[in-house]
Amino acid sequence: MDMKVAQAAQAYANAGKVSGPGMAARDNGGFADMLRQASADAVGSMKAGETATLQAATGKADLSEVVTAVSNAEATLQTVAALRDRVISAYQEIIRMPI
């Protein structure tokens, strides 16, 4: 019995040392930093769409550039809304868990 517990503890310790493609340690921050960067990218995409629309209104932009920028902004907005819905759903499931 003792041997199995020791082996399980060793396996657990080794699990944190797994390496391979895409498994490199990341020193650039945690989950909060990732969310901060994603939200900044989303806001940037939305601003680019607005800027392209304003340039089109003044006749300074090509129509294909405007359509591309607005499509990117729309896709970003849909992604953010879907992510928000998933986060709310996960929060509601956590709240329903019995303690």
N, C-alpha and C positions, 0 to 999 in steps of 0.2 A: 504494500500500500504506500509506504514512504517513497519508494522509487517512482511510482506513477505521479505523485504530487510533485516531486522534484523535477521530473521530466516535463510535466505540464508547466511548471514555473519557468523552466529553461526555454521551452517553446514559446511561451508568452514574451519572454525577454527578447528572444531572437526575432519575433514578429515585427518589432519596431525597427529592426535593422535591415529590412527587406530593401533591395535595390533593383533597379532595372530601368528600362526606358520610361520616362515620365515620372520616375520615383525620386528624383533628385531633391535634396533638402532645399527648402525655400526660405531664405533669410530676409525676404522683402516685405514681410508683414504677415498679419493674420487675416482672419475672416472679415474683420471690420475694415481693414485696408482694402481688401478685395471689393467689398460693397461700396466703399467710398469711391474707388476708381471706376466701378461699373456705373455708379450714378453720375459721376462726372462725364463719362463717355456718353451716357444717355442724354444728358443736358446738352452736351456739345452737338450731338446729332440733331436734336430738336432745334437748336440755334442755327445750325447750318441750313436746315430746311426753311426756317423763317427768313434767313438772309437771302437765300436763293429766290424765295417768293418775292421779297422786296425788290431784288434786282430785276426780276422779270417784270414787275409792275412798272419799273422805270425804264424798261427796254434795254437793260445792260447785261442780260443773261440769255444764254441759249435755252430754248425750251426743253431740250433733252437733259441738260444739267439740272433744271428746275424739277423735272419729273423724277430724276434719280434722287435728288436730295430730299424731296417730299416723300418718296417711297421709302427711303432709308429711315426718315423720321417716323413714318407710320409704322414700319416694322419694329422700330425701337419702342414706340408707345405700346404696341400690342404685346411685346415681350415683357415690358415693365408691368403691364396690367396682369398678364398671366402669372408672373412671378409674385406679384402682390396677392393674387387670389390663392396661390399655393401656400404662401406664408401664413395667410389668415386661416386657411383650412388646417394647416399643421398646428397652429396655435390653438384652434378650437378643439382639435383631437387631444392635445396635451391637457387642456383644461378638463376634458371629460374623463381623463384617466382616474381611476380610483386610487386613493392613497393608502 
